[in-house]
Amino acid sequence: MPKAINPRLFAPTFVAALSLFIGITFSGVAVAAREEAEPAFAHEQSDLEPDPRVIYGTLDNGLRYAVMKNQTPSGVAALRMRIDTGSLNETEAQRGLAHFLEHMAFNGSVNVPEGEMIKRLERFGLSFGADTNASTGFDQTTYKLNLPSVDDEVLDEAFFLMRETAENLLLDHEAIESERGVIASEKLARDSIDFRSFVDRLGFFTQGSGLIDRLPIGTDDTIASMPREEFVRYYRGYYRPENTFVALIGDLETEDAIARIEEYFGDWRPVGAALPTKPRSQAVIQPGVVRTYHDEGLMTSITFAALEPYVERVDTSATRRENLIRRLGTSIFNQRMSRKVRNSDAVYLGASSGRYRVYEAVDGMVLSLRSSPEDWQDALAEGEQDLRRALQYGFTQQELDEQIASSRQAQETAVERAGTRKTYAGGFEYNYAQALVDAFADERVFTAPQSSLDRFNAAVADLTLDEVNEAFRAAWKAHGNPAIYYVSSEPLDDAEMRIASALEQSRQVAVSPLEERDVGTFAYTHFGDPGEVVSDTHVADADAHLIKFANNVRLNFKRTEYDTGSINVRVRVGGGFMSMPRKSEGLRRLGLNVLDQSGVIGHTADELRTLFAGKRVSAATRTRIDSDAFEIIGSTGGDDLTSQLNLMAAKVSAPTFREEIAEQHFRKMRAWYPTHDSSPASVAGKYLPRLVRSGDKRYGYDGLADFLSPTLSEVREWIEPQLRDGLIEITVVGDVEKEVIVKEVARTFGALPKRADQKADFGANADLQFPAGTNTPAKFYHRGAKEQALVYVYWPAPDASDPADAYRMRLLRGLFRNRLTDVLREEMGSTYSPGAGAFSSSLFDGYGYVIARVTAQPEEVDKVRDGILRVAKEMAEAGVDNDAFERALRPLIEDLDSTLENNGYWLSVLGDAQTGADGLARFRAQEPTYRGTTPEQIETLAKQIFGDERRSVSAYILPRR
């Protein structure tokens, strides 16, 4: 469902935190009605050439649009509708109305009864949440539909519903009343001590702008009281064609896309008079002012800011060059601080700087530092001295060259991938739908990757170190008297005086320039005689090759062109989590950090970054919970494949376990642990994984001693033998010829000494037991928002020995979630977004579970739990409604084809193709299971899982009183 506020944990830079918490893009000036002479699109007032693949236009009624043909994945499209208004256009009595109105788009229109919009979309294969969503920010409201096909019926339905949203919402009084509880629940779910600190920080740095007085989520009073008349006034005043931007990106011709926009929006005429955009206010900049904020659940951090008035800048070649030069200097500075942290040379636990350009309120630079509570003064001093060193002595040519090389590599990769970037995607993966709408909202020119690379090369061709140093100094010109924001778990007495004193003492310390670093050359390019291939099997249905070398190393390979120039590599070695010698989450975390961040013998992780600067090379190591291998993950291109395999083979053959990395980990644990119970979710992460596994100590954790007790020797004793002798299975998926990858693996991993030929027997580590059911919920307590609680209910479920069961459970989960939404959200008004999930694994015989998770008010936890159990009982006893079944199934079927055009999917499928073949079994079972599953089969599964309430286990996460 739509989101107005998206709280996250502390981000490295304040601007990043801002966008994460609020869930918006800070764009340029938004206007309710454009003047005749104002350009319709950013490129019309810029010397930058827009991407020629995008066709822009304006309808006679003023609606603007952009269309783009993109064929990755094939047969899908993304439709976006952006309304040029958000919370800043609200009156005092309307606070939260823009976001509330976004919810009402799903609550009835002239031609769609209340509660039917989501159901209609599901019948066409769009899943609720993943494909159907919306968001509200300070100055925009965006509606989003990801279309599983470009068939006429799907496009017509999508455009019909967007037009209904734009013009025909009923805004029924009863529907508004019933939605108030949902909005209040969303506000509750988004609340946390981190979010409250974030809002306070935003108010401090943007004082006078009024931003925090118009947070999109609104206030409790206005959410509960806004009358229908206010909704109608705002809707008619701002939802107008001249305020609307429609984007259609996907696998259809641009002419057809434009025709569809004209057909569905061309006759839209506004009703009533337009409402004006409310004037924006700049922040009142107060150099030297200090503010503190404390809560016992917060880690210590200090942010100091060199702020200046916001000035609107047109997006041109000149401004982009200025921004590039500033960005290069900032990247060098951040790299310096990160190096100190990684090498345990810093008092601060983390540090990052960045530009702080918030909406139209303020501009400038910020430096954020995290520290242990007792070290804040030393951390502040060290950060100030690091900044002063950079300002006084500048950067080195070596540092600049490294950043230019890294930036160029990213630009070149964008050019290579331009034709196969996704139309839409999840997470942080680049996707055209998001990028195009963001560019429009920010009044940036949406340029082609090749033109961006050309400009970059032209900009750095004659760029001097002096220019970068001067740009960095200009950006921080107000650093001598910064505004400072201090966060801690305890109040700081005489804060302003003590912080000012600590800063002044630091300024008395002379700084010296950094010495040039000599990282040498990479030591691992030869691993012995290339290995011999002893078997090569082609798997026809997956079109993959399973290759084995004489030393027992396996290679699973599939050539794809889904992502031009990209090669994804995953190395699985040893027993990973399952091979831990003792059950300890503390040991797992220490092992993960040391293995991932120590580099290799002879090269620190920081030196590796320098050595491979300008190359598309990466090697992240992980030890995932419930994984039977250590994994090294990387992505590269054809030109850098040799370096990629060299680095990965070195990670296995020459691992190192650095003492400084372990010590840094322990310092972070000591600083973090006192805040571990500061939110309901973090408390759930501590206790519930262990609760639902009958007390297994590999899951969840105990006290701080659990994290501090493992030793580096214990880590080495666990991991070294696994890397030295353990089974190796490599999976490569991407744009590379088989002969090339076989040769590269043969000379690296194939040249290593002989490995184990089969997985180890994990013995008792493979035993998991679901706990005995109980009617009494377990209770755990958090120190976060007093109004917030979580309710969890678990039921035992089948394991994954039959892959068809996993897919049927996924279908059941969808039905369960939809029904929970109907009962808890729509009928009871008790939650914003109930969650449902399922777990199963072939590693654990007889173990699996289904889970329901709901945010609730503390006084309603029993009521919510009863509602969850009622839904489960109904599903076990009343059967499955055919329409509900089809609506849950259709999105899963429609997603099949696009899933197959994803390199990440094939990495998962082929990851154990020669040592277990669970992935291949899942691949082969997926489509037949979905297409062959009947309502009766799901009814049987529901009865098996939900049929006996006495088998369930419940837990409450409650506020500590």
KEMIFI-953217 format. One record per residue (C-alpha): x, y, z. Coordinates in steps of 0.001 Angstrom, whole numbers, padded with zeros to 6 digits, always signed. Each point is the difference from the previous one (the first is absolute). Layout:
<recs>
XYZ
...
</recs>
This chain:
<recs>
+000000+000000+000000
+001164+003554-000492
+002652+001374+002282
+000500+003517+001221
+002776-000588+002498
+002667-002650-000352
+002062-000076+003211
+003407-001640-000185
+002986-000151+002262
+002626+002740+000010
+001392+000504-003488
+003660+000895-000697
-000848+003491-001146
-002795+002193+001179
-001398+000558-003479
-000137-003731-000561
-001787-000388+003305
-002444+002695-000995
-001085-001730-003188
-000219-003372+001750
-002077+001229+002923
-002436+002117-001969
-000065-002191-003087
+000068+002919-002424
+002202+001616-002576
+000876+003625+000707
-000937+001642-003229
+000012+003448-001433
-002807+002526-000044
-003463-001524-000304
-002764+002160-001457
-003716-000468+000006
-000522+001661-003362
+002872+000644-002394
+000454+003368-001578
-000119+000015-003790
+003684+000812-000375
+001244-002567+002498
+001727-002989-001603
-001946-003238+000218
+003153-002102+000434
+003464+000628+001403
+001811-000577-003300
-001868+002917-001580
+002061+002467+002039
+003280-001897+000002
+002907-000640-002333
-000145-003673+000989
-001400-002365-002598
-002766-002274+001307
+000202-003743-000536
-001338-000523-003547
-001757-003201+001060
-002496+002055+002033
-002802+001806-001805
-001542+002951+001860
-003235+001784-000647
-002796+002167+001352
-003706-000572-000561
-002321+002871-000806
-001244-000016+003591
+003521+000557+001346
+000788-003553+001114
+003636-000858-000651
+001280-003451-000853
+003086-002009-000847
+000129-003387-001691
+002921-002328-000565
+000348-003387-001622
+001970-002455+002105
+000005-003751-000504
+001544-001227+003262
-001778-002022+001193
-001881-000745-003167
-003749+000423-000088
-000383+002247+003064
-000551+003707+000626
-000078+002571+002796
-002651+002703+000259
+000586+002973+002273
-002240+002982+000720
+001530+002879+001946
-002229+002741+001395
+001871+003233+000667
-001157+000438+003576
+000828-001332+003423
-000136+000870+003652
+001434+003510-000366
-003195+001119-001720
-002115-000979+003000
-001570+002484+002375
+000437-000295+003752
-003314-001874+000167
+000993-002328-002847
+003279-001385+001330
+000347-003509-001402
-002758+000461-002563
+002200-000520-003098
+001055-003405+001300
-003511-000827+001234
-001339+000867-003457
+002487-002396-001566
-001541-002762+002130
-003463+001007-001178
+001006-000827-003570
-000443-003630+001074
-003368+000651+001670
-002509+000534-002741
-000533+002112-003107
-002856+000739-002358
+000518-003219-001945
+001773-002203+002571
-001768-000974+003255
+001822+000361+003287
+002403-002867+000599
+000021-001146-003623
+003002+001809-001486
+002627-002320+001483
-002082-003040-000856
-000343+001112-003605
+003735+000479-000299
+000692-003391+001563
-002249-001628-002573
+002288+001442-002656
+003108-001342+001731
+001164+002981+002090
+000892-000895+003561
-001023+002303+002827
+002972+002027+001227
+002642-001265-002387
-001717+001167-003187
-002725+002279+001342
+001175+002863+002143
+000159+003736+000542
+002001+002517+001997
-000464+003510+001306
+002706+002555+000662
+000287+003677+000777
-000709+001067-003559
-001226-003010-001934
-002299-003005+000043
+000897-002885-002290
-002113-002990-000978
+001807-003079-001257
-001104-003055-001963
+002439-002679-001190
-001723-001821-002830
+000776-003700-000524
-000888+000204-003675
-000664+002553-002723
-003151-001691-001249
-002747+002424-000889
-002237-001158+002841
+002723+000603+002599
+000938+003415-001367
-003642+001035-000268
-000695-001036+003594
+003080+001813+001297
-000796+003237-001829
-003664-000203+000930
+000872-000256+003697
+002560+002809-000203
-002615+002253-001590
-002464-000973+002716
+002583+001015+002584
+000748+003276-001736
-003574+001208-000398
-002718-002266+001346
+000677-000795+003651
-003238-000028+001985
+001587+000951+003321
-002977-001551+001716
-000547+001133+003576
-000278-003540+001381
+003081-001127-001924
+001966+002916+001453
-001167-000883+003499
+000994-003644-000376
+003424+000939-001355
+000872+002266+002931
+000989-002979+002117
+002204-001338-002791
+001828+003310-000309
+000425+000201+003757
+001375-003552-000028
+002452+000911-002738
+001167+002983+002005
+000444-002271+002992
+001888-002610-002046
+002412+002623-001330
+000675+001499+003397
+003273-000752+001774
+002590+001761+002106
+002253+000190-003066
-002747+001702-001960
-000697+002451+002794
+003672+000865+000155
+000050+000399-003755
-002932+002431+000051
+001633+002011+002760
+003235+000163-002014
-001879+001039-003135
-001724+002765+001936
+003314+001207+001394
+001805+000252-003331
-003008+001417-001868
-001292+002280+002742
-002444+002552-001347
-000819-001947-003181
-003061-001704+001454
+000964-003402-001402
-000569-001941+003219
-003374+001696+000385
-001105-001704-003218
+001288-003542+000308
-002044-002051-002470
-001366-002365+002647
-001864+002844+001733
-001054+000288+003634
-002256-002116+002194
-002543+002831+000284
-000329+000725-003695
-000021-003676-000957
-002918-000498+002363
-001953+003115-000873
+000447+001260-003566
-003491+000281-001542
-000890-001197-003487
-000254+003575-001267
+003739+000485+000500
+000751-003123-002038
-002182+001188-002863
+001490+003502+000070
+003573-001283-000098
-000767-002705-002581
-001716+002344-002455
+002497+002784+000600
+003160-002009-000643
-000916-003204-001856
-000152+001687-003362
+001453-000796-003429
+002413+002949+000075
+001447-001440+003238
+000334-003538-001338
+002908-001881-001537
-000556-003471-001446
+002860-002319-000906
-000320-003320-001839
+003138-002078-000401
+000104-003527-001357
-000159-002447-002841
-002282+001881-002352
+000488+002507-002783
+000121+003631+001074
-002719+000888-002522
-002340-002471+001658
+000899+001309+003443
-000746+003596-001005
-003285-001032-001606
-001036-001718+003236
+000791+003108+002068
-001940+002205-002397
-002947-002403-000017
-000346-000202+003763
+001071+003482+001086
-000628+002238-002998
-003578+000878+000964
+000750+000634+003665
-001203+003442+001008
+000497+001465+003478
-002960+000724+002237
-000055+003289+001881
+002803+002453+000599
+003623-000992+000396
+001613+000420+003397
+003379+001720+000055
+003274-001473+001118
+000715+001304+003464
+003163+002101+000257
+003133-001724+001212
+002098+001346+002849
+003748-000135+000323
+001643-001233+003144
+001359+002477+002498
+003714-000760+000094
+001529+000411+003448
+003753-000637-000030
+001422-001370+003209
-003310-001105+001476
-000033-003361+001828
-002896-002361+000587
-000045-003274+001922
-002482-002829-000054
+000014-003014+002263
-001818-003263+000437
+001288-003074+001782
-000419-002042-003174
+002140+002196-002255
+003644-000433-000940
+002300+002986+000345
+000478+002123-003091
+001141+003509-000836
-000873+001881-003161
+001524+003347-000770
-001139+002021-002927
+001334+002870-002071
-003252+001419-001332
-000895+002709-002479
-003157+001289-001699
-001622-002176-002627
+000420+001301-003560
-001958-001536-002866
+002299-001231-002776
-001014-000955-003523
+001293-003412-001047
+002708+000763-002574
+003370-001335-001072
+001675+002646+002152
-001926-000865+003175
+000614-003703-000550
+003730+000622-000316
-000035+002052+003207
-001883-002767+001769
+002430-002617-001315
+003024+001875+001313
-001622+000453+003407
-000979-003668+000039
+003533-001167-000781
+001402+001939+002945
-002712-001297+002330
+000643-003583-001132
+003720+000339+000727
-000735+001378+003462
-002474-002793+000761
+002487-002580-001213
+002620+001381+002391
-002323-000293+002971
-001259-003445-001009
+003595-001201-000293
+000700+001110+003559
-003072-001836+001268
+000841-003189-001901
+003569+000074+001271
-001094+000768+003590
+001943+003254-000132
-003010+002144+000901
-001652+000830+003283
-003312+000422-001791
-001852-003170-000968
-001291+001385-003264
+000248+003250-001921
-001457+001412-003179
-000417+003380-001622
-002266+001210-002736
-001955+002818-001477
-003033+001085+001960
-002358+001529-002547
-003509-000361+001366
-002911+000945-002186
+000085+003794-000330
+000901+000617+003636
+003763-000207+000379
+003251-001038-001680
+003431-000856+001331
+002158-002849+001242
-000275-002310+003005
+002420-002310+001766
-001555-002749+002119
+001947-002039+002556
-001040-003012+002057
+001832-000868+003190
-000153-001796+003303
-001749+002141+002646
+003211+000597+001932
+001991+000967-003108
-002161+002750-001456
+002471+002812+000741
+002933-001872-001533
-002141-001026-002972
-001087+003596-000581
+003599+001173+000228
+001211-002659-002380
-002701+000761-002542
+000707+003733+000209
+003727-000603-000468
-000561-002349-002935
-002122+002657-001679
+002483+002764+000790
+002851-002126-001361
-001860-000417-003278
-000802+003714-000177
+003493+001140+000930
+002114-002399-002044
-002437-001242-002599
+000049-003406-001604
+002652-001885-001926
+000079-000757-003686
-000024-003704+000864
-003268+000429+001905
-001558+001986-002827
+001092-002495-002627
-001568-002821+002000
-003347+001775+000246
+000019+000957-003668
+000716-003607-000948
-002828-001295+002193
-002446+002598-001332
+000952-000699-003596
-000485-003720+000520
-003532+000605+001316
-000788+002199-003008
+001370-002557-002436
-002041-002750+001610
-003132+002137-000351
+000710+000397-003707
+000542-003715-000427
-003212-000861+001839
-002164+002765-001467
-001908-002330-002306
-000808-002587+002668
-000714+001988+003139
-003316-000991+001534
-003285+001753-000682
-000746-000365+003712
+001848-001736+002797
+000067-000332+003745
+002509+001161+002554
+002792+002294-001115
+000349-001459-003494
-000134+002635-002719
-003296+000049-001860
-001243+002313-002697
-003437+000659+001455
+001402+001364+003248
+002864+001856-001666
-002207+001729-002554
-002584+001194+002526
+002712+001105+002432
+001712+002044-002701
-003267+001729-000865
-000759+000707+003676
+003498+001378+000614
-000132+002121-003164
+003038-001853-001319
+000589-000910-003601
-000300-003743-000515
+003157-000572-002018
+001336-003074-001782
+002832-001924+001681
+002295+000563-002983
-000432+003763+000135
+000656-000096+003750
+003231-001937-000607
+001054+002436-002721
-000561+002961+002316
+001874-001737+002792
+003007-000692-002185
-000007+003569-001277
-000272+001353+003542
+002902-002001+001433
+002245+000305-003059
+001276+003402+001130
-001003-000245+003667
+002754+001017+002390
+000509-000958+003601
-000134+003676+000914
-003539+000252-001403
-001178-002898+002148
+001661+001401+003109
-001454+003468-000564
-003484-001400-000618
+000208-001991+003224
+001090+003089+001935
-002783+002063-001556
-002584-002602+000982
+001214+000091+003610
+000592+003748+000194
-002296+000255+003045
+001751-002807+001890
+001626+002375+002481
-003287+000594+001807
-002194-003036-000667
-003407-000875+001313
+000343-003159+002100
-002565-002688+000793
+000861-002482+002742
-001915-003238+000690
+000573-002302+002965
-001647-002433+002362
+000439+002360+002963
-000474+003772+000340
+003161+002049-000301
+000321+002633+002714
+001188+003424-001142
-000095-001382-003521
+000586+003214-001909
+002967+000964+002130
+001566-003472+000004
-000381-000528-003743
+001338+003455-000768
+002907-000636+002362
+000794-003371-001573
-000055+001589-003440
+002220+002884+001057
+002541-002331+001644
+000121-002053-003179
+000689+003085-002087
+003116+000642+002052
+001478-003279-001197
+002194+000392-003055
-000652-002386-002865
+002459-001358-002520
-000520-001271-003542
-000553-003671-000660
+002889-001990-001373
-000256-001568-003421
-001029-003627+000121
+001816-002738-001889
-002299-002997-000374
+002287-001845-002400
-001461-002447-002505
-002497-002790+000491
+001855-003123+001062
-002412-002678-001188
+000014-000579-003733
+001373-003551-000186
-001470-002929+001928
+001796-002944-001571
-000559-002100-003080
-003499+000488-001474
-002440-002683+001053
-001247-002705-002318
-003689-000370-000837
-001112-003550+000820
-003704+000321-000784
-002283+002406-001863
-003763-000509+000014
-002578+002115-001778
-003311+000431+001840
-002435+000563-002827
-003009+001446+001819
+002146+002601+001771
+002383+000387-002958
+002879-000199+002461
+003327-001822+000105
+001184-001931+003055
+003773-000348-000083
+002319-001795+002411
+003773+000360+000287
+002499-002627+001061
+000431+001620+003433
-003779-000412+000607
-000806+003688-000530
-003394+000382-001687
-001059+002674-002464
-003648+000581-000884
-000357+002342-002967
-002814+001626-001941
+000515+002572-002713
-002613+002758-000067
-000478+003362-001667
-002506+001365+002493
+002558+002526+001237
+002425+000971-002748
+003630-000264+001023
-000773-001226+003514
+001394-003205+001470
-001226-001147+003396
+002203-002344+002015
-000803-001852+003210
+002528-002277+001708
-001279-002407+002661
+002687-001562+002150
-000002-002168+003109
-002897-000332+002426
-000677+003598+001025
-002575+000491+002746
-000709-003711+000248
+003643-000772+000796
+000276+002284+003057
+001743-001909+002770
-002312+001406+002651
-003418+001591-000012
+000644+003710+000270
-001309+002997-001942
+002932+001945+001431
+002449-002385-001650
-001844+000216-003312
+000050+003803-000026
+003660+000233+000966
+000923-002561-002646
-002028+001839-002644
+001598+003363+000745
+003553-001252+000233
-000217-002143-003129
-001705+002670-002088
+002068+003010+001097
+003511-001359+000539
+001019-000146-003667
+002543-002713-000844
+003510-000803+001168
+002189+002917-001041
-002850+002386-000846
-002477+001695+002289
-003559+000497-001221
+000762+003680-000470
+003062-000774-002115
-002093-002310-002148
-002394+002872-000700
+002902+002095-001217
+001561-002812-002010
-003239-000676-001849
-001151+003613-000378
-001372+000493-003480
-000751-003687-000381
-003389-001612+000338
+001119-002379+002716
-001629-000882+003324
+000045-002871+002465
-002399+000196+002930
+000213-002938+002389
-002934-001126+002094
-001047-002732+002396
-003775+000082-000188
-002184-001545+002664
-001176-003469-001089
+002603-000177-002779
+002133-003091-000544
+002895+001918-001594
+002050+003149+000232
-000782+002150-003006
+002096+002491-001941
-002142+002195-002247
+001214+002161-002866
-001086+001658-003217
+002311+000938-002829
+000311+000506-003738
+001961-001741-002707
+003012+002327+000201
+000370-000555+003745
-000887-003683+000249
+003628-001023+000530
+000407+002414+002908
-003332-001083+001445
+000977-003686+000098
+003482+000850+001319
-001494+001862+002940
-002570-002684+000789
+002572-002780-000151
+002281+002014+002283
-002854+000389+002479
-000185-003796+000230
+003677-000934-000262
+001561+002851+001993
-002503+001131+002630
+001137+002148+002856
-001599+000722+003355
+001124+003423+001144
+000018+000851+003678
-000932+003617-000688
-003187-001065-001782
-001013-002148+002957
+000696+002837+002438
-002002+002427-002113
-002880-002487-000016
+000088-000283+003781
+000016+003792+000374
-003075+000278-002189
-001760-002731+001951
+000710+001778+003292
-001401+003235-001401
-003027-001636-001598
-001101-002509+002603
-001412+002497+002543
-002435+001070-002737
-000949-003509-001161
-003458+000156+001592
-000857+003477-001274
-002698-001202-002391
-002515-002853-000150
+001603-001412-003151
+003486-000162+001538
-001345-001804+003066
-001796-002442-002271
+003298-000645-001777
+001621-000880+003310
-002546-002410+001438
-002367-001376-002631
+002419-001873-002293
+001005-002030+003041
-003568-000340+001306
-001252-001572-003211
+002968-002402-000112
-000391-001415+003494
+002876+001995+001476
+002720-000718-002596
+002784+002467+000920
+001168+000492-003573
-003061+002215-000372
-000679+003205+001849
+002446+000959+002715
+000445+000459+003743
+001819+002890+001652
+002981+002069-001064
+002312-002799+001161
-001417-002147-002813
+001576+002404-002490
+003241+000593+001895
+000866-003560+001006
+001101-001439-003407
+003703+000362-000756
+001934+000447-003197
+001584-003399+000603
-003452-001552+000134
-000892+001660-003286
+003145-001312-001644
-000588-003511+001330
-003485+000069-001505
+000586+001684-003360
+003553-000825-001101
-000575-003761-000483
-003233+000734-001850
+001766+002271-002483
+003034-002263-000297
-001711-003357-000554
-003725+000597-000381
-002113-000726-003033
+000028+002807-002617
-002911+000605-002345
+000164+003032-002275
-002971+001374-001888
+000431+002468-002857
-002941+001567-001792
+000296+002767-002565
+001300+001384-003227
+003111-002122-000553
+000920-002936-002223
+000346-003420+001562
+003574-000488-001260
+001089+003239+001642
-001440-000730+003425
+001206-003603+000029
+003530+001189-000747
-000119+002626+002766
-001328-002409+002611
+002513-002660-001063
+002992+002296+000573
-001294+001269+003375
-002237-002298+002022
+000781-002990-002192
+003693+000394+000829
-000510-000209+003771
+000847-003153+001969
-002608-002752-000032
-003197+000776+001874
-002708-001994+001728
-002234-001763-002490
-003243+000194+001945
-001723+001987+002701
+000820-000752+003590
-002421-001707+002351
-001193+002769+002269
-001328-002362+002638
-001918+001688+002799
+000383+003372-001705
-002571-001200-002542
-002602-000656+002698
-002647+002623+000622
-003148-000455+002025
-003138+002128-000022
-001000+000623+003639
-003036-001528+001625
-003074+002120-000546
-001355+002141+002794
-003022+002197+000529
+002005+002476+002063
+001944+002560-002057
+003627+000538+000909
+000633+003622+000974
+003101+002079-000673
+000570+003694+000579
+001482+002924-001901
+000973+003552+000947
-001344+001670-003123
-003263+001831-000625
-002400-000655+002868
-002939-000199-002385
+001485-002796-002119
-000147-003785+000319
+000451-002971-002302
-002012-003197-000121
+001496-003175-001476
-001699-003351-000559
+001847-003052-001368
-001336-003339-001245
+002119-003079-000856
+000101-000722-003725
+001584-002508-002423
+003710+000085-000795
+001305+000554-003540
+000794-003612-000866
-002800+000234-002570
+000553+003283-001915
-003664+000060-000973
-000876+000498+003664
+002079+003186+000111
-001960+001478-002918
-003338-001067+001427
+001008+001606+003280
+000802+003190-001897
-003464-000065-001506
-001562-000714+003383
+002003+002846+001496
-001461+002381-002591
-003531-001125+000756
+000663+000255+003726
+001473+003501-000290
-002920+001208-002116
-002497-001385+002491
+001902+001525+002932
-000191+003328-001799
-003753-000368-000456
-000610-000824+003658
+002634+001903+001959
+000224+003066-002196
-003352+000453-001652
-002339-001560+002592
+001809+000646+003276
+002099+003025-001018
+002748-001428+002198
+003015+000124-002259
+001528+001753-002960
+001596-002941-001732
-000184-003522+001472
+002850-002217-001076
+000073-003705-000766
+002984-002158-000803
+001221-003556-000262
+003300-001804+000571
+001164-003402-001150
+003347-001508-000937
+001196-003355-001266
+002793+000160+002592
-002386-000600+002905
-002168-003088-000225
-003514+000529+001238
+000476+003669+000852
-001810+002996-001427
-002457+002642+001103
-002556+002579-001074
-000007+003334+001802
-002353+002948+000435
+001416+003327+001203
-002121+003017+000922
+000752+003413+001514
-002532+000883+002690
-000651+002296+002883
+001071-001654+003274
-003535-000139+001364
-001226-001802-003143
+002496-002869-000247
-002485-002614+001241
-002648+001251-002406
+002435-000084-002908
+001252-003476+000890
-003586-001243+000185
-000624+001509-003437
+003045-001773-001434
-001050-003339+001477
-003550+000526-001263
+001240+000528-003551
+002195-003099+000249
-002913-002058+001304
-002290+001240-002764
+002549-000957-002620
+000301-003476+001506
-003742-000569+000281
-001810+002118-002578
+002051-000850-003071
+001398+002333-002642
-002150+002362-002029
+000661-000477-003729
+000314+003699-000740
+002410+000513+002907
+001968-003021-001198
+000297+001347-003539
+000975+003467+001219
+002807-001446+002110
+001135-002371-002751
-000119+002260-003055
+002868+002345+001039
+002213-003020+000691
-000669-001430-003456
+000365+003345-001746
+003375+000480+001684
+001437-003249-001353
+001307+001279-003336
+001673+003137+001359
+001548-002044+002811
+001729-002193-002572
+001632+003110-001501
+001935+000793+003141
+003614-000956+000667
-000559-000052+003742
-002718-002601-000397
+002298-002303-001956
+002776+000423+002573
-002447-001395+002532
-001192-002799-002274
+003489-001189-000904
+001763+000731+003287
+000006-003633+001148
-000648-001702-003324
+002786-002576+000522
-000184-000473+003763
-003687-000232+000796
-001939+001396-002936
-002643+001565+002240
+000009+003092-002212
-000589-002008-003172
-002751-001948+001733
-001691+003276+000989
+000379+001336-003543
-001614-003100-001477
-002813-000027+002516
-000908+003690-000071
-002138+000385-003114
-001647-003447+000135
-000871+000551+003664
-001526+003412-000552
-001909-001020-003100
-001099-003305+001452
-000905+000956+003542
-003706-000101+000794
-001991+001714+002738
-000548-003419+001533
+003753-000539+000397
+000390+003356+001729
-002949-000826+002236
+001734-003223+000995
+003234+001887+000734
-001887+002645+001983
-001660-002704+002066
+003380-001666+000599
+001624+003242+001199
-002860+001917+001622
-002299-002859+000973
+001152-000313+003599
+000341+003300+001822
+001712-001799+002884
+003099-000502-002171
+000539+003727-000469
+002504+002158+001887
-000612+003691+000665
+002110+002890+001231
-000599+003613+000976
+002657+002703-000171
-001243+002583+002478
+001270+003385+001204
+001840-000067+003289
-002065+002004+002466
</recs>
